[in-house]
Amino acid sequence: MEKELEKADKLSDKFRAKAAELEEKNKDLTEENDKLGRAMKEILESLKESSTKPGGRDAYMHVPTLEKILAMMEAKTVDGKYEAQVYLKAQVDQLTGRNEELRRELRQARTDYEKARLEVEKANSKVSCV
């Protein structure tokens, strides 16, 4: 019986050591993941800033994969797990906002078109009168 107890103790110690090693590795990977997330955020911000500078408009690269990864990383719950619903809701909200923005732009383009069409008609009528 004592032999079995000693064997179980050794096995238990072995598992504790392995668990501690895995916890340390998990901690290191989590820290590295956070650093990579911050670096990706800086890259994206740098790309956006370069597009707002004069002459930098052509330099902007739209990187949807990077944006998706950042959104997913930001959608982590408190315990560190990624919440798909939160990420997807954020994406829907973003797309809804973009949709509204595009609708406003379309209305403005239609208004501008109508103004330009009326001006052309006026100019054509003046030319035909002369």
HELIX and SHEET records of a PDB file:
HELIX    1   1 GLU A    2  THR A   52  1                                  51    
HELIX    2   2 ARG A   57  ALA A   59  5                                   3    
HELIX    3   3 PRO A   64  GLU A   74  1                                  11    
HELIX    4   4 ALA A   84  CYS A  129  1                                  46    
END                                                                             
